[in-house]
Amino acid sequence: MRSVKARTMAISLAALKATRQSILVAGGTNKLPAIRAALNGGYANVLVTDLNDAEALLREQE
């Protein structure tokens, strides 16, 4: 079996930030700080998450 590193591709954070579209897929209240950081940092401009996380993020915007 090939190593995880051999099966993984990555780009730099600067390159990620410069892409036209970057999709973040994450869910679970334990992931809220990471989701918030990625969105606030401009590393993602599309979010796919669960209802509870979406509502929590929206409440923060009020």
mmCIF file of the N, C-alpha and C atoms, coordinates in Angstrom:
data_MODEL
# 
_entry.id   MODEL 
# 
loop_
_atom_site.group_PDB 
_atom_site.id 
_atom_site.type_symbol 
_atom_site.label_atom_id 
_atom_site.label_alt_id 
_atom_site.label_comp_id 
_atom_site.label_asym_id 
_atom_site.label_entity_id 
_atom_site.label_seq_id 
_atom_site.pdbx_PDB_ins_code 
_atom_site.Cartn_x 
_atom_site.Cartn_y 
_atom_site.Cartn_z 
_atom_site.occupancy 
_atom_site.B_iso_or_equiv 
_atom_site.pdbx_formal_charge 
_atom_site.auth_seq_id 
_atom_site.auth_comp_id 
_atom_site.auth_asym_id 
_atom_site.auth_atom_id 
_atom_site.pdbx_PDB_model_num 
ATOM 1   N N  . MET A 1 1  ? 0.840   -1.181 0.000  1.00 0.00 ? 1  MET A N  1 
ATOM 2   C CA . MET A 1 1  ? 0.000   0.000  0.000  1.00 0.00 ? 1  MET A CA 1 
ATOM 3   C C  . MET A 1 1  ? 0.886   1.247  0.000  1.00 0.00 ? 1  MET A C  1 
ATOM 4   N N  . ARG A 1 2  ? 0.510   2.221  -0.822 1.00 0.00 ? 2  ARG A N  1 
ATOM 5   C CA . ARG A 1 2  ? 1.269   3.470  -0.895 1.00 0.00 ? 2  ARG A CA 1 
ATOM 6   C C  . ARG A 1 2  ? 1.027   4.319  0.339  1.00 0.00 ? 2  ARG A C  1 
ATOM 7   N N  . SER A 1 3  ? 2.002   5.119  0.694  1.00 0.00 ? 3  SER A N  1 
ATOM 8   C CA . SER A 1 3  ? 1.874   5.978  1.871  1.00 0.00 ? 3  SER A CA 1 
ATOM 9   C C  . SER A 1 3  ? 0.843   7.079  1.633  1.00 0.00 ? 3  SER A C  1 
ATOM 10  N N  . VAL A 1 4  ? 0.378   7.662  2.722  1.00 0.00 ? 4  VAL A N  1 
ATOM 11  C CA . VAL A 1 4  ? -0.575  8.771  2.629  1.00 0.00 ? 4  VAL A CA 1 
ATOM 12  C C  . VAL A 1 4  ? 0.055   9.914  1.851  1.00 0.00 ? 4  VAL A C  1 
ATOM 13  N N  . LYS A 1 5  ? 1.324   10.192 2.114  1.00 0.00 ? 5  LYS A N  1 
ATOM 14  C CA . LYS A 1 5  ? 2.006   11.287 1.421  1.00 0.00 ? 5  LYS A CA 1 
ATOM 15  C C  . LYS A 1 5  ? 2.011   11.061 -0.090 1.00 0.00 ? 5  LYS A C  1 
ATOM 16  N N  . ALA A 1 6  ? 2.171   9.829  -0.513 1.00 0.00 ? 6  ALA A N  1 
ATOM 17  C CA . ALA A 1 6  ? 2.185   9.512  -1.944 1.00 0.00 ? 6  ALA A CA 1 
ATOM 18  C C  . ALA A 1 6  ? 0.805   9.675  -2.578 1.00 0.00 ? 6  ALA A C  1 
ATOM 19  N N  . ARG A 1 7  ? -0.245  9.597  -1.764 1.00 0.00 ? 7  ARG A N  1 
ATOM 20  C CA . ARG A 1 7  ? -1.610  9.691  -2.280 1.00 0.00 ? 7  ARG A CA 1 
ATOM 21  C C  . ARG A 1 7  ? -2.237  11.056 -2.058 1.00 0.00 ? 7  ARG A C  1 
ATOM 22  N N  . THR A 1 8  ? -1.476  11.997 -1.543 1.00 0.00 ? 8  THR A N  1 
ATOM 23  C CA . THR A 1 8  ? -2.005  13.306 -1.194 1.00 0.00 ? 8  THR A CA 1 
ATOM 24  C C  . THR A 1 8  ? -1.366  14.388 -2.049 1.00 0.00 ? 8  THR A C  1 
ATOM 25  N N  . MET A 1 9  ? -2.185  15.323 -2.492 1.00 0.00 ? 9  MET A N  1 
ATOM 26  C CA . MET A 1 9  ? -1.639  16.486 -3.188 1.00 0.00 ? 9  MET A CA 1 
ATOM 27  C C  . MET A 1 9  ? -1.997  17.725 -2.390 1.00 0.00 ? 9  MET A C  1 
ATOM 28  N N  . ALA A 1 10 ? -1.155  18.725 -2.466 1.00 0.00 ? 10 ALA A N  1 
ATOM 29  C CA . ALA A 1 10 ? -1.384  19.940 -1.693 1.00 0.00 ? 10 ALA A CA 1 
ATOM 30  C C  . ALA A 1 10 ? -0.819  21.132 -2.440 1.00 0.00 ? 10 ALA A C  1 
ATOM 31  N N  . ILE A 1 11 ? -1.366  22.297 -2.117 1.00 0.00 ? 11 ILE A N  1 
ATOM 32  C CA . ILE A 1 11 ? -0.831  23.545 -2.635 1.00 0.00 ? 11 ILE A CA 1 
ATOM 33  C C  . ILE A 1 11 ? -0.518  24.436 -1.443 1.00 0.00 ? 11 ILE A C  1 
ATOM 34  N N  . SER A 1 12 ? 0.252   25.449 -1.659 1.00 0.00 ? 12 SER A N  1 
ATOM 35  C CA . SER A 1 12 ? 0.592   26.365 -0.567 1.00 0.00 ? 12 SER A CA 1 
ATOM 36  C C  . SER A 1 12 ? -0.646  27.169 -0.156 1.00 0.00 ? 12 SER A C  1 
ATOM 37  N N  . LEU A 1 13 ? -0.603  27.708 1.049  1.00 0.00 ? 13 LEU A N  1 
ATOM 38  C CA . LEU A 1 13 ? -1.723  28.537 1.503  1.00 0.00 ? 13 LEU A CA 1 
ATOM 39  C C  . LEU A 1 13 ? -1.879  29.776 0.634  1.00 0.00 ? 13 LEU A C  1 
ATOM 40  N N  . ALA A 1 14 ? -0.772  30.327 0.169  1.00 0.00 ? 14 ALA A N  1 
ATOM 41  C CA . ALA A 1 14 ? -0.842  31.505 -0.713 1.00 0.00 ? 14 ALA A CA 1 
ATOM 42  C C  . ALA A 1 14 ? -1.545  31.150 -2.020 1.00 0.00 ? 14 ALA A C  1 
ATOM 43  N N  . ALA A 1 15 ? -1.223  29.992 -2.575 1.00 0.00 ? 15 ALA A N  1 
ATOM 44  C CA . ALA A 1 15 ? -1.873  29.561 -3.817 1.00 0.00 ? 15 ALA A CA 1 
ATOM 45  C C  . ALA A 1 15 ? -3.355  29.279 -3.579 1.00 0.00 ? 15 ALA A C  1 
ATOM 46  N N  . LEU A 1 16 ? -3.672  28.681 -2.431 1.00 0.00 ? 16 LEU A N  1 
ATOM 47  C CA . LEU A 1 16 ? -5.069  28.406 -2.101 1.00 0.00 ? 16 LEU A CA 1 
ATOM 48  C C  . LEU A 1 16 ? -5.860  29.703 -2.007 1.00 0.00 ? 16 LEU A C  1 
ATOM 49  N N  . LYS A 1 17 ? -5.282  30.681 -1.347 1.00 0.00 ? 17 LYS A N  1 
ATOM 50  C CA . LYS A 1 17 ? -5.947  31.973 -1.172 1.00 0.00 ? 17 LYS A CA 1 
ATOM 51  C C  . LYS A 1 17 ? -6.163  32.687 -2.509 1.00 0.00 ? 17 LYS A C  1 
ATOM 52  N N  . ALA A 1 18 ? -5.287  32.430 -3.466 1.00 0.00 ? 18 ALA A N  1 
ATOM 53  C CA . ALA A 1 18 ? -5.358  33.108 -4.756 1.00 0.00 ? 18 ALA A CA 1 
ATOM 54  C C  . ALA A 1 18 ? -6.289  32.427 -5.750 1.00 0.00 ? 18 ALA A C  1 
ATOM 55  N N  . THR A 1 19 ? -6.806  31.249 -5.425 1.00 0.00 ? 19 THR A N  1 
ATOM 56  C CA . THR A 1 19 ? -7.683  30.556 -6.365 1.00 0.00 ? 19 THR A CA 1 
ATOM 57  C C  . THR A 1 19 ? -9.028  31.258 -6.456 1.00 0.00 ? 19 THR A C  1 
ATOM 58  N N  . ARG A 1 20 ? -9.656  31.134 -7.613 1.00 0.00 ? 20 ARG A N  1 
ATOM 59  C CA . ARG A 1 20 ? -10.958 31.766 -7.830 1.00 0.00 ? 20 ARG A CA 1 
ATOM 60  C C  . ARG A 1 20 ? -12.030 31.134 -6.955 1.00 0.00 ? 20 ARG A C  1 
ATOM 61  N N  . GLN A 1 21 ? -11.992 29.828 -6.825 1.00 0.00 ? 21 GLN A N  1 
ATOM 62  C CA . GLN A 1 21 ? -12.999 29.131 -6.030 1.00 0.00 ? 21 GLN A CA 1 
ATOM 63  C C  . GLN A 1 21 ? -12.327 28.064 -5.180 1.00 0.00 ? 21 GLN A C  1 
ATOM 64  N N  . SER A 1 22 ? -12.598 28.109 -3.893 1.00 0.00 ? 22 SER A N  1 
ATOM 65  C CA . SER A 1 22 ? -12.042 27.153 -2.947 1.00 0.00 ? 22 SER A CA 1 
ATOM 66  C C  . SER A 1 22 ? -13.176 26.667 -2.054 1.00 0.00 ? 22 SER A C  1 
ATOM 67  N N  . ILE A 1 23 ? -13.413 25.373 -2.056 1.00 0.00 ? 23 ILE A N  1 
ATOM 68  C CA . ILE A 1 23 ? -14.551 24.790 -1.337 1.00 0.00 ? 23 ILE A CA 1 
ATOM 69  C C  . ILE A 1 23 ? -14.077 24.134 -0.046 1.00 0.00 ? 23 ILE A C  1 
ATOM 70  N N  . LEU A 1 24 ? -14.698 24.521 1.055  1.00 0.00 ? 24 LEU A N  1 
ATOM 71  C CA . LEU A 1 24 ? -14.422 23.929 2.367  1.00 0.00 ? 24 LEU A CA 1 
ATOM 72  C C  . LEU A 1 24 ? -15.589 23.022 2.717  1.00 0.00 ? 24 LEU A C  1 
ATOM 73  N N  . VAL A 1 25 ? -15.295 21.772 3.006  1.00 0.00 ? 25 VAL A N  1 
ATOM 74  C CA . VAL A 1 25 ? -16.310 20.808 3.427  1.00 0.00 ? 25 VAL A CA 1 
ATOM 75  C C  . VAL A 1 25 ? -15.942 20.364 4.835  1.00 0.00 ? 25 VAL A C  1 
ATOM 76  N N  . ALA A 1 26 ? -16.765 20.753 5.817  1.00 0.00 ? 26 ALA A N  1 
ATOM 77  C CA . ALA A 1 26 ? -16.490 20.402 7.208  1.00 0.00 ? 26 ALA A CA 1 
ATOM 78  C C  . ALA A 1 26 ? -17.785 20.503 7.999  1.00 0.00 ? 26 ALA A C  1 
ATOM 79  N N  . GLY A 1 27 ? -17.884 19.724 9.041  1.00 0.00 ? 27 GLY A N  1 
ATOM 80  C CA . GLY A 1 27 ? -19.065 19.763 9.886  1.00 0.00 ? 27 GLY A CA 1 
ATOM 81  C C  . GLY A 1 27 ? -18.763 19.271 11.275 1.00 0.00 ? 27 GLY A C  1 
ATOM 82  N N  . GLY A 1 28 ? -19.627 19.632 12.201 1.00 0.00 ? 28 GLY A N  1 
ATOM 83  C CA . GLY A 1 28 ? -19.463 19.242 13.592 1.00 0.00 ? 28 GLY A CA 1 
ATOM 84  C C  . GLY A 1 28 ? -19.043 20.450 14.404 1.00 0.00 ? 28 GLY A C  1 
ATOM 85  N N  . THR A 1 29 ? -19.673 20.634 15.547 1.00 0.00 ? 29 THR A N  1 
ATOM 86  C CA . THR A 1 29 ? -19.388 21.818 16.359 1.00 0.00 ? 29 THR A CA 1 
ATOM 87  C C  . THR A 1 29 ? -17.923 21.883 16.781 1.00 0.00 ? 29 THR A C  1 
ATOM 88  N N  . ASN A 1 30 ? -17.260 20.741 16.871 1.00 0.00 ? 30 ASN A N  1 
ATOM 89  C CA . ASN A 1 30 ? -15.844 20.764 17.227 1.00 0.00 ? 30 ASN A CA 1 
ATOM 90  C C  . ASN A 1 30 ? -14.985 21.362 16.107 1.00 0.00 ? 30 ASN A C  1 
ATOM 91  N N  . LYS A 1 31 ? -15.524 21.481 14.911 1.00 0.00 ? 31 LYS A N  1 
ATOM 92  C CA . LYS A 1 31 ? -14.780 22.036 13.783 1.00 0.00 ? 31 LYS A CA 1 
ATOM 93  C C  . LYS A 1 31 ? -15.070 23.529 13.565 1.00 0.00 ? 31 LYS A C  1 
ATOM 94  N N  . LEU A 1 32 ? -15.998 24.096 14.327 1.00 0.00 ? 32 LEU A N  1 
ATOM 95  C CA . LEU A 1 32 ? -16.362 25.501 14.127 1.00 0.00 ? 32 LEU A CA 1 
ATOM 96  C C  . LEU A 1 32 ? -15.172 26.459 14.172 1.00 0.00 ? 32 LEU A C  1 
ATOM 97  N N  . PRO A 1 33 ? -14.254 26.331 15.122 1.00 0.00 ? 33 PRO A N  1 
ATOM 98  C CA . PRO A 1 33 ? -13.109 27.256 15.112 1.00 0.00 ? 33 PRO A CA 1 
ATOM 99  C C  . PRO A 1 33 ? -12.287 27.165 13.822 1.00 0.00 ? 33 PRO A C  1 
ATOM 100 N N  . ALA A 1 34 ? -12.084 25.973 13.306 1.00 0.00 ? 34 ALA A N  1 
ATOM 101 C CA . ALA A 1 34 ? -11.312 25.804 12.074 1.00 0.00 ? 34 ALA A CA 1 
ATOM 102 C C  . ALA A 1 34 ? -12.080 26.344 10.874 1.00 0.00 ? 34 ALA A C  1 
ATOM 103 N N  . ILE A 1 35 ? -13.385 26.102 10.833 1.00 0.00 ? 35 ILE A N  1 
ATOM 104 C CA . ILE A 1 35 ? -14.218 26.619 9.741  1.00 0.00 ? 35 ILE A CA 1 
ATOM 105 C C  . ILE A 1 35 ? -14.166 28.138 9.743  1.00 0.00 ? 35 ILE A C  1 
ATOM 106 N N  . ARG A 1 36 ? -14.360 28.719 10.915 1.00 0.00 ? 36 ARG A N  1 
ATOM 107 C CA . ARG A 1 36 ? -14.339 30.175 11.063 1.00 0.00 ? 36 ARG A CA 1 
ATOM 108 C C  . ARG A 1 36 ? -12.987 30.736 10.626 1.00 0.00 ? 36 ARG A C  1 
ATOM 109 N N  . ALA A 1 37 ? -11.909 30.113 11.038 1.00 0.00 ? 37 ALA A N  1 
ATOM 110 C CA . ALA A 1 37 ? -10.566 30.590 10.682 1.00 0.00 ? 37 ALA A CA 1 
ATOM 111 C C  . ALA A 1 37 ? -10.332 30.524 9.175  1.00 0.00 ? 37 ALA A C  1 
ATOM 112 N N  . ALA A 1 38 ? -10.753 29.434 8.544  1.00 0.00 ? 38 ALA A N  1 
ATOM 113 C CA . ALA A 1 38 ? -10.569 29.296 7.089  1.00 0.00 ? 38 ALA A CA 1 
ATOM 114 C C  . ALA A 1 38 ? -11.364 30.350 6.335  1.00 0.00 ? 38 ALA A C  1 
ATOM 115 N N  . LEU A 1 39 ? -12.593 30.604 6.770  1.00 0.00 ? 39 LEU A N  1 
ATOM 116 C CA . LEU A 1 39 ? -13.419 31.612 6.103  1.00 0.00 ? 39 LEU A CA 1 
ATOM 117 C C  . LEU A 1 39 ? -12.882 33.019 6.351  1.00 0.00 ? 39 LEU A C  1 
ATOM 118 N N  . ASN A 1 40 ? -12.548 33.322 7.588  1.00 0.00 ? 40 ASN A N  1 
ATOM 119 C CA . ASN A 1 40 ? -12.030 34.654 7.917  1.00 0.00 ? 40 ASN A CA 1 
ATOM 120 C C  . ASN A 1 40 ? -10.674 34.903 7.264  1.00 0.00 ? 40 ASN A C  1 
ATOM 121 N N  . GLY A 1 41 ? -9.895  33.856 7.087  1.00 0.00 ? 41 GLY A N  1 
ATOM 122 C CA . GLY A 1 41 ? -8.584  33.994 6.470  1.00 0.00 ? 41 GLY A CA 1 
ATOM 123 C C  . GLY A 1 41 ? -8.631  34.073 4.956  1.00 0.00 ? 41 GLY A C  1 
ATOM 124 N N  . GLY A 1 42 ? -9.812  33.864 4.380  1.00 0.00 ? 42 GLY A N  1 
ATOM 125 C CA . GLY A 1 42 ? -9.947  33.935 2.935  1.00 0.00 ? 42 GLY A CA 1 
ATOM 126 C C  . GLY A 1 42 ? -9.465  32.688 2.208  1.00 0.00 ? 42 GLY A C  1 
ATOM 127 N N  . TYR A 1 43 ? -9.361  31.575 2.922  1.00 0.00 ? 43 TYR A N  1 
ATOM 128 C CA . TYR A 1 43 ? -8.888  30.333 2.312  1.00 0.00 ? 43 TYR A CA 1 
ATOM 129 C C  . TYR A 1 43 ? -10.003 29.539 1.646  1.00 0.00 ? 43 TYR A C  1 
ATOM 130 N N  . ALA A 1 44 ? -11.240 29.911 1.884  1.00 0.00 ? 44 ALA A N  1 
ATOM 131 C CA . ALA A 1 44 ? -12.387 29.243 1.256  1.00 0.00 ? 44 ALA A CA 1 
ATOM 132 C C  . ALA A 1 44 ? -13.453 30.284 0.981  1.00 0.00 ? 44 ALA A C  1 
ATOM 133 N N  . ASN A 1 45 ? -14.137 30.128 -0.147 1.00 0.00 ? 45 ASN A N  1 
ATOM 134 C CA . ASN A 1 45 ? -15.241 31.038 -0.442 1.00 0.00 ? 45 ASN A CA 1 
ATOM 135 C C  . ASN A 1 45 ? -16.542 30.293 -0.711 1.00 0.00 ? 45 ASN A C  1 
ATOM 136 N N  . VAL A 1 46 ? -16.513 28.989 -0.544 1.00 0.00 ? 46 VAL A N  1 
ATOM 137 C CA . VAL A 1 46 ? -17.717 28.154 -0.606 1.00 0.00 ? 46 VAL A CA 1 
ATOM 138 C C  . VAL A 1 46 ? -17.639 27.215 0.592  1.00 0.00 ? 46 VAL A C  1 
ATOM 139 N N  . LEU A 1 47 ? -18.739 27.110 1.331  1.00 0.00 ? 47 LEU A N  1 
ATOM 140 C CA . LEU A 1 47 ? -18.773 26.239 2.504  1.00 0.00 ? 47 LEU A CA 1 
ATOM 141 C C  . LEU A 1 47 ? -19.891 25.220 2.369  1.00 0.00 ? 47 LEU A C  1 
ATOM 142 N N  . VAL A 1 48 ? -19.556 23.958 2.590  1.00 0.00 ? 48 VAL A N  1 
ATOM 143 C CA . VAL A 1 48 ? -20.535 22.884 2.675  1.00 0.00 ? 48 VAL A CA 1 
ATOM 144 C C  . VAL A 1 48 ? -20.437 22.357 4.101  1.00 0.00 ? 48 VAL A C  1 
ATOM 145 N N  . THR A 1 49 ? -21.522 22.520 4.877  1.00 0.00 ? 49 THR A N  1 
ATOM 146 C CA . THR A 1 49 ? -21.496 22.119 6.276  1.00 0.00 ? 49 THR A CA 1 
ATOM 147 C C  . THR A 1 49 ? -22.880 21.672 6.711  1.00 0.00 ? 49 THR A C  1 
ATOM 148 N N  . ASP A 1 50 ? -23.004 21.301 7.972  1.00 0.00 ? 50 ASP A N  1 
ATOM 149 C CA . ASP A 1 50 ? -24.302 20.864 8.481  1.00 0.00 ? 50 ASP A CA 1 
ATOM 150 C C  . ASP A 1 50 ? -25.104 22.066 8.987  1.00 0.00 ? 50 ASP A C  1 
ATOM 151 N N  . LEU A 1 51 ? -26.382 21.844 9.203  1.00 0.00 ? 51 LEU A N  1 
ATOM 152 C CA . LEU A 1 51 ? -27.299 22.910 9.583  1.00 0.00 ? 51 LEU A CA 1 
ATOM 153 C C  . LEU A 1 51 ? -26.887 23.591 10.887 1.00 0.00 ? 51 LEU A C  1 
ATOM 154 N N  . ASN A 1 52 ? -26.500 22.827 11.885 1.00 0.00 ? 52 ASN A N  1 
ATOM 155 C CA . ASN A 1 52 ? -26.138 23.419 13.176 1.00 0.00 ? 52 ASN A CA 1 
ATOM 156 C C  . ASN A 1 52 ? -24.949 24.358 13.043 1.00 0.00 ? 52 ASN A C  1 
ATOM 157 N N  . ASP A 1 53 ? -23.938 23.955 12.285 1.00 0.00 ? 53 ASP A N  1 
ATOM 158 C CA . ASP A 1 53 ? -22.774 24.820 12.097 1.00 0.00 ? 53 ASP A CA 1 
ATOM 159 C C  . ASP A 1 53 ? -23.139 26.056 11.293 1.00 0.00 ? 53 ASP A C  1 
ATOM 160 N N  . ALA A 1 54 ? -23.932 25.889 10.261 1.00 0.00 ? 54 ALA A N  1 
ATOM 161 C CA . ALA A 1 54 ? -24.349 27.029 9.443  1.00 0.00 ? 54 ALA A CA 1 
ATOM 162 C C  . ALA A 1 54 ? -25.103 28.043 10.298 1.00 0.00 ? 54 ALA A C  1 
ATOM 163 N N  . GLU A 1 55 ? -26.020 27.570 11.110 1.00 0.00 ? 55 GLU A N  1 
ATOM 164 C CA . GLU A 1 55 ? -26.777 28.478 11.971 1.00 0.00 ? 55 GLU A CA 1 
ATOM 165 C C  . GLU A 1 55 ? -25.883 29.167 12.979 1.00 0.00 ? 55 GLU A C  1 
ATOM 166 N N  . ALA A 1 56 ? -24.920 28.445 13.543 1.00 0.00 ? 56 ALA A N  1 
ATOM 167 C CA . ALA A 1 56 ? -23.996 29.038 14.515 1.00 0.00 ? 56 ALA A CA 1 
ATOM 168 C C  . ALA A 1 56 ? -23.164 30.136 13.854 1.00 0.00 ? 56 ALA A C  1 
ATOM 169 N N  . LEU A 1 57 ? -22.670 29.899 12.654 1.00 0.00 ? 57 LEU A N  1 
ATOM 170 C CA . LEU A 1 57 ? -21.889 30.898 11.939 1.00 0.00 ? 57 LEU A CA 1 
ATOM 171 C C  . LEU A 1 57 ? -22.736 32.126 11.599 1.00 0.00 ? 57 LEU A C  1 
ATOM 172 N N  . LEU A 1 58 ? -23.981 31.902 11.199 1.00 0.00 ? 58 LEU A N  1 
ATOM 173 C CA . LEU A 1 58 ? -24.867 33.016 10.877 1.00 0.00 ? 58 LEU A CA 1 
ATOM 174 C C  . LEU A 1 58 ? -25.204 33.841 12.117 1.00 0.00 ? 58 LEU A C  1 
ATOM 175 N N  . ARG A 1 59 ? -25.404 33.185 13.262 1.00 0.00 ? 59 ARG A N  1 
ATOM 176 C CA . ARG A 1 59 ? -25.689 33.901 14.497 1.00 0.00 ? 59 ARG A CA 1 
ATOM 177 C C  . ARG A 1 59 ? -24.529 34.830 14.853 1.00 0.00 ? 59 ARG A C  1 
ATOM 178 N N  . GLU A 1 60 ? -23.314 34.416 14.568 1.00 0.00 ? 60 GLU A N  1 
ATOM 179 C CA . GLU A 1 60 ? -22.162 35.255 14.858 1.00 0.00 ? 60 GLU A CA 1 
ATOM 180 C C  . GLU A 1 60 ? -22.147 36.524 14.022 1.00 0.00 ? 60 GLU A C  1 
ATOM 181 N N  . GLN A 1 61 ? -22.795 36.492 12.869 1.00 0.00 ? 61 GLN A N  1 
ATOM 182 C CA . GLN A 1 61 ? -22.823 37.647 11.963 1.00 0.00 ? 61 GLN A CA 1 
ATOM 183 C C  . GLN A 1 61 ? -23.872 38.679 12.367 1.00 0.00 ? 61 GLN A C  1 
ATOM 184 N N  . GLU A 1 62 ? -24.777 38.317 13.240 1.00 0.00 ? 62 GLU A N  1 
ATOM 185 C CA . GLU A 1 62 ? -25.853 39.242 13.642 1.00 0.00 ? 62 GLU A CA 1 
ATOM 186 C C  . GLU A 1 62 ? -25.352 40.306 14.572 1.00 0.00 ? 62 GLU A C  1 
# 
